[in-house]
Amino acid sequence: MKKGQQKRLLWAGASLIVLFLGLLGLFLSGKIGDEEGANRFTIGGYTLPRALPDYARRDNYTLASYMTALAMPRALEHIPCYCSCDAAGHENLADCFLEGKGFTAHGANCGICKVEAAKAAELLLKGASIKEARALIEQQFGNGHYGRPTPTPPIAEDRYLSELAPELDREAFQRALKELFE
């Protein structure tokens, strides 16, 4: 092989490596490879509206909490969290799982957040209004045995889950939760 051909092959190989590393970087950063519908999964007929990070799928209890946060974020925004996460800037229970258009790992690592999310889902799916659900959660967690509550504003107008999450297929969501714990 001539010296000119070797040089061209070396440059071609180096270019391919740079291209591969660039594409790998884009994939890992989430810029490509996460098209609408990719990395989603269905449980009990309920399809998650967005892909979840690995920490949100660590166990079924954590998965159920993140599913709840995705399914009813406007409801969880009305419920205070009692794990003292106000120190992290959280204002409500939704902030323990969702951050902007993404996720936060806080809820995956906090038992109080997960229990509160499960309780909120249970109450709201059984037909409690947001004021009723919040009152019961405040009664259970606001007894001084847990941390400081987040500075969640009072509820101005009482609403039900059908108003706070009108797109939620409640039956499919309930089947998914049931399937997780069977």
C-alpha positions in Angstrom: 0.0 0.0 0.0 1.4 3.4 -0.9 2.0 6.1 1.6 -0.8 8.3 0.2 -3.4 5.5 0.4 -2.4 4.8 4.0 -2.8 8.4 4.9 -6.3 8.6 3.3 -7.3 5.4 5.1 -6.1 6.8 8.4 -8.0 10.0 7.9 -11.1 8.0 6.8 -10.9 5.8 9.9 -10.4 8.8 12.2 -13.3 10.6 10.6 -15.6 7.6 11.2 -14.5 7.4 14.8 -15.3 11.1 15.3 -18.6 10.7 13.6 -19.5 7.7 15.7 -18.5 9.5 19.0 -20.5 12.5 17.9 -23.6 10.4 17.2 -23.1 8.5 20.5 -23.0 11.8 22.4 -26.2 13.0 20.8 -27.9 9.7 21.6 -26.8 9.7 25.2 -27.8 13.4 25.6 -31.3 12.5 24.4 -31.1 14.7 21.3 -31.8 11.7 19.1 -33.1 8.2 19.6 -36.0 9.1 21.9 -38.7 9.7 19.2 -42.3 10.1 20.3 -43.3 6.7 21.5 -39.8 5.2 21.9 -38.9 3.8 25.3 -42.5 3.9 26.5 -44.2 0.9 27.8 -47.7 -0.3 28.6 -48.9 -1.8 31.8 -52.4 -3.2 32.2 -53.5 -1.4 29.0 -52.2 2.0 30.3 -49.4 3.5 28.2 -47.2 5.9 30.0 -47.3 9.3 28.4 -43.5 9.7 28.4 -40.5 7.5 28.8 -39.2 7.2 32.3 -35.6 7.3 33.5 -34.1 4.2 35.0 -34.3 5.4 38.6 -38.1 5.8 38.2 -38.4 2.1 37.3 -36.2 0.7 40.1 -39.1 -1.1 41.7 -42.9 -1.3 41.3 -43.6 1.1 44.2 -41.3 3.8 42.7 -42.7 3.1 39.2 -46.3 3.6 40.5 -45.3 6.9 42.1 -43.8 8.3 38.9 -46.8 7.0 36.9 -49.1 8.9 39.3 -47.0 12.1 38.9 -47.2 11.8 35.1 -50.9 10.9 35.1 -52.1 13.6 37.5 -49.5 16.3 37.9 -52.1 19.1 38.3 -53.6 17.2 41.2 -50.2 16.6 43.0 -49.5 20.3 42.6 -52.2 20.9 45.2 -50.8 18.6 47.7 -47.9 19.5 50.1 -45.1 17.1 50.6 -43.9 16.3 54.2 -40.3 15.2 53.7 -38.8 18.7 54.2 -38.0 19.0 50.5 -38.9 22.7 50.7 -35.2 23.1 51.4 -34.6 21.9 47.8 -37.1 24.5 46.5 -40.0 22.1 46.2 -43.4 23.7 46.5 -45.7 20.6 46.3 -45.7 16.9 45.9 -45.5 17.0 42.0 -42.1 18.7 42.4 -40.7 15.5 44.0 -41.1 13.6 40.8 -41.3 16.2 38.0 -39.0 19.0 37.1 -39.8 21.3 34.2 -40.4 19.0 31.3 -38.3 16.3 32.8 -37.9 14.3 36.0 -36.1 14.5 39.3 -34.7 11.5 41.2 -35.8 12.9 44.5 -39.1 11.0 44.6 -37.3 7.7 43.7 -35.2 8.1 46.8 -37.8 9.3 49.3 -40.2 6.9 51.0 -42.5 9.7 52.2 -42.9 11.1 48.7 -43.8 7.6 47.4 -46.3 6.9 50.2 -48.0 10.4 49.7 -48.2 9.9 45.9 -49.8 6.4 46.4 -52.3 7.8 49.0 -53.2 10.7 46.7 -53.8 8.4 43.7 -55.9 6.1 45.9 -58.1 8.9 47.2 -58.5 10.7 43.9 -59.2 7.5 42.0 -61.9 6.6 44.5 -63.6 9.9 43.8 -62.3 12.2 46.5 -62.1 15.9 45.5 -58.6 17.5 45.7 -59.6 19.4 48.9 -60.7 16.1 50.5 -57.6 14.3 49.4 -55.3 17.1 50.6 -57.1 17.3 54.0 -56.7 13.5 54.5 -53.0 13.7 53.5 -52.4 16.7 55.8 -54.1 14.8 58.6 -51.9 11.7 58.1 -48.6 13.4 57.4 -49.0 16.8 59.2 -48.9 15.3 62.6 -45.4 16.3 63.5 -43.9 12.8 62.8 -42.7 13.7 59.4 -40.7 16.7 58.0 -41.8 20.2 57.2 -44.5 20.6 54.6 -43.8 22.3 51.3 -45.3 25.8 51.0 -48.2 24.6 48.8 -50.8 27.4 48.5 -54.4 26.7 49.7 -56.8 25.3 47.2 -58.9 28.1 45.8 -61.4 26.0 43.9 -62.2 22.4 44.8 -62.0 20.0 41.8 -62.1 16.4 41.0 -59.7 14.2 39.1 -61.8 14.3 36.0 -61.2 18.0 35.9 -57.5 17.9 36.9 -56.6 15.1 34.6 -59.4 14.9 31.9 -57.2 12.9 29.5 -56.5 10.1 32.1 -58.0 6.8 31.3 -58.9 6.0 35.0 -59.8 2.3 34.4 -56.6 1.6 32.5 -54.5 3.4 35.1 -56.1 1.5 37.9 -55.5 -1.8 36.1 -51.9 -0.8 35.6 -51.4 -0.1 39.3 -53.2 -3.3 40.2 -50.9 -5.3 37.8 -47.8 -3.8 39.4 -48.7 -5.1 42.8 -50.2 -8.5 42.0 
